[in-house]
Amino acid sequence: MPVRAVDRRGPGASDAAAERARLQAARRRFVLANHPDRGGDPVAFAQGLRAFDDARPSQTITFYRRRGVLRRSLAALARMLARTGGRS
């Protein structure tokens, strides 16, 4: 008789993982299509990233904040906007 794997994370855990994977894939497509280095609007790009970050679980946001990734990204965006006068 075959042995079935038991998901010890609880009901709906695999659905949550699938949703995170879909969100990550959508974010990746958004970045590739709208990145300022590829001719996208920097303000719209930052707003889009903020929307994706709002859709993420709060643990992930805390992880990035703790390591300063968001702060460094926003500082780089501010420098770029100051350099270009707000134009892409």
N, C-alpha and C positions, 0 to 999 in steps of 0.2 A: 504494500500500500504506500503511495507517495506521501511524503511529508510536506505539509503546507507551511509556508512561512507565516509567522504571526507578527503583525505590526504592533509593537509595544508602545508606540507613540500615542495611541488612542484613535478613536473614530474621526475621520475627516483629516487626518494628518497628511495622507497622500494627496488629498484634494488641495490642501494648503500649499504643499510643495509644488504641485503642478501649477497652481495660480502664481506662485513666486517665479517659476520658470517662464511662464507666459509674460509676466510683467517685465522680467529681465530681458527677454527677447524683444519685446516692444520698445523698451528703453534703448536697447542697442540699435535697433532700426532707426529710432528717432535721432539718436546722436549721429549716426552715419549720414543721415539725410540733412540735418540742420546745423551741424557744427560750424562755428564761425571760421575756422581754418579752411572750410570747404565752401565758403561763400554765404553761409547762413547769417541771419540777423542775431547778433549777440544777446540782445534783450529778450527776444522771443525764445532763444535757446535756453537762457537762464530760467525763464518762466516755465518752459517745458520740463526742465530738469527738476524744478521745484515741485511741479505737479506729480512727477514720478516719485520724488522723495516723499511727498505726502501720502502716496498710495502704498509705500513700503511699511513693513512692520516697524514699530518704534524701536525695537532692539537694533535694527540695522542703522537707523539714524543715529542712535546713541553710539554705536560702534564707530561710525565715521566722525562724529563730533569729538569723541574722545581722542582720536588720532589726529585731529586738526585738518582732515581732508577737506571738509566743507569750507572752513575758514580760509585755507590756502587757495581753493578754487575761486571763492568769491573775491579774494584779494587780487588774484590774477585777472579776473574779469574786470574788476574796477580799474586796474592799471591799463588794461587794453582799451576800455572805454575812455579813460582820460587821455590816452595817447591818440586815439582816433577822433576825439571830440564827440563821441556817441554815435558815430557813423560806422557801419560795417565795412 
